[in-house]
Amino acid sequence: MTSHYFGAIAQRDEPLTRARNHWRGEHLGIHEEGFVAMTSVLRVHRMMTLAIEQEFKTHDIKLNDYLLLVTLELSENGTRPIARLANSLMIHPTTATLATDRLEARRLLSRSPHPSDRRATLVTITQAGRDLLQRASAVLDKLDYGLPGVSGEDRAHLVSLARSTTPSPVRAVARAGLKGGTRG
């Protein structure tokens, strides 16, 4: 766990207070609470991402690679088409392909042709991928999943808020203009 991360947690209200005061002082609009909510969520995301990525460096894994491996592990038979991985992770198919290349080079997953669709490629997590996933998951557990000091009740509330405000991944990908339905 990094001191930079916890220093940011300790000072988390100060930047939001400054932003709110600036918003009011500059008369930037009537949607102050929307702005502060957006800024708050983005700050939490950034702090979590920084803490996780810093710890993952010691295990030679990137956060997106971890999420890709988790998605495969939770899939039926540990296998998915690349295009479905992209949709699930809300990333561009090219990004999913590049991550697949990187993980395949490390023998953390393997590729195979789709049995009934010549245009699609299946990706399967390997035992080495599962082993790395276990080690990386233990790191996340020690980091308290990037939410140190947040109670179980507050975590449940965060999940509830996220569910109520987040569109389905398919709609979000479509809205962002990503072609997640592309065969891969």
Secondary structure as the mmCIF struct_conf table of DSSP 4:
data_model
#
loop_
_struct_conf.conf_type_id
_struct_conf.id
_struct_conf.beg_label_comp_id
_struct_conf.beg_label_asym_id
_struct_conf.beg_label_seq_id
_struct_conf.end_label_comp_id
_struct_conf.end_label_asym_id
_struct_conf.end_label_seq_id
HELX_RH_AL_P HELX_RH_AL_P1 SER A 3 ALA A 10
TURN_TY1_P TURN_TY1_P1 GLN A 11 ARG A 12
HELX_RH_AL_P HELX_RH_AL_P2 ASP A 13 GLU A 26
TURN_TY1_P TURN_TY1_P2 HIS A 27 HIS A 27
BEND BEND1 ILE A 30 ILE A 30
HELX_RH_AL_P HELX_RH_AL_P3 GLU A 32 LYS A 57
TURN_TY1_P TURN_TY1_P3 THR A 58 ASP A 60
HELX_RH_AL_P HELX_RH_AL_P4 LEU A 63 GLU A 73
TURN_TY1_P TURN_TY1_P4 LEU A 74 LEU A 74
BEND BEND2 SER A 75 SER A 75
HELX_RH_3T_P HELX_RH_3T_P1 GLU A 76 GLY A 78
STRN STRN1 THR A 79 PRO A 81
HELX_RH_AL_P HELX_RH_AL_P5 ILE A 82 LEU A 89
TURN_TY1_P TURN_TY1_P5 MET A 90 MET A 90
HELX_RH_AL_P HELX_RH_AL_P6 PRO A 93 ALA A 105
TURN_TY1_P TURN_TY1_P6 ARG A 106 ARG A 107
BEND BEND3 LEU A 108 LEU A 108
STRN STRN2 LEU A 109 PRO A 113
BEND BEND4 PRO A 115 SER A 116
TURN_TY1_P TURN_TY1_P7 ARG A 118 ARG A 119
STRN STRN3 THR A 121 ILE A 125
HELX_RH_AL_P HELX_RH_AL_P7 GLN A 127 LYS A 142
TURN_TY1_P TURN_TY1_P8 LEU A 143 LEU A 143
HELX_RH_3T_P HELX_RH_3T_P2 ASP A 144 GLY A 146
TURN_TY1_P TURN_TY1_P9 PRO A 148 GLY A 149
HELX_RH_AL_P HELX_RH_AL_P8 GLY A 152 THR A 165
HELX_RH_AL_P HELX_RH_AL_P9 PRO A 169 ARG A 175
TURN_TY1_P TURN_TY1_P10 ALA A 176 GLY A 177
TURN_TY1_P TURN_TY1_P11 GLY A 180 GLY A 181
BEND BEND5 THR A 182 THR A 182
#
